[in-house]
Amino acid sequence: MKENKPPKKENLLLNLGFNLVLPILFLRKGSSWLGEPLGEQLGTSPDSSLISSIMLLLAISFPIGYGLWDWINRKKINFISILGACSALLTGGIGLIPGATVQMFAIKEAALPAILGALTVLTLKTKRPLVHLFLFNPEVIKVDLVNEKLKLQNSEVLFQKLMTKCTWLIGLSFAISAILNYLLSRWIVVTEPAFDPIAYNDEVGQMMGWSFPVISLPCMVVSAYAFWILIKGIKDLTGLSLEDAMAQGTVKKD
C-alpha cells in the first residue's frame, strides 16, 4: 500500500524573515534607503507621502509574497500566512487611507485577534472547530488514530470536554493579544499618518518589532499550556504515549 508523503514543513526562518523582519525594515528604513532615488524618478521629495506609500506597499508585499510562495511550494493553504498577509494589508491600508488616524490603527491591531478569539469559541460546536486548526491538527497529532482509540475507550464525551477547555484557553490567548495590541499601538504609534507619514511608518515598524516579546510570547505561553493539557488528556483517555500520538512518532505494535 502506497503511503502518503507527509507535507513539507514550513521554514521558520523564512516565515520570520518575510512576515516580520523585512516588513519592519522597510517601514523603518525604506525611505532613507530608497527615498532619494525614487524621489528623483518620480519627481517628488524623498519625504513625500508618495514615497512613504511606496515603502508601505513594499513592506506589505513581503508577507503577501511569502504566503503565495508557501501555498505553491507546500501545495496547501497556510492559515498563518493568510493572517499575516491580511494583517499587513490592513496595516498598510490604514496608512494609505486619506484621513486615517492612529486610533483606527490601534482598533485594527486589536480587531484581528479579537475576531479570531470569538470565532474559536463560536465554532466549538460546529463540524470544523477552529481550535482543531491550532491544536488538534493532523500535521502535529495523529488525529485518526486518536479518534479511533477514543471510540474504543468510550472516551469521546470526555475528550469533547477537554477540547472545550482548550478552546477557552486559546480564546483567552487571543483576548490577551487583542488587549496588548491595542495598548502597545496607542503607546508607540502616536504620529498621525496624514501629518508625517514617514514618522508614522517608523512607529508602525517599532510596533511590529515590539509585538513579538510583548504580545506573542505571553500568548505562546497560554497556547503551549493548552497544547500540554490536550496531549496529557489524549494520553489519559486513549492510553497512547506521546510518541504514538504525535504525527512524527511511530505506533508501537501490540
Secondary structure, DSSP 4 states (H G I P E B T S, - for coil): -PPPPPPPPP-HHHHHIIIIIHHHHHHHHHHHHHHHHHHHHHTS-TTSHHHHHHHHHHHHHHHHHHHHHHHHHHTS--HHHHHHHHHHHHHHHHHHSTT--HHHHHHHHHHHHHHHHHHHHHTTTSSS-HHHHHTS-TTTB-HHHHHHHHHHTT-HHHHHHHHHHHHHHHHHHHHHHHHHHHHHHHHH--S-TTT-HHHHHHHHHHHHHHHIIIIIHHHHHHHHHHHHHHHHHHHHHH---HHHHBTTS-PPP-
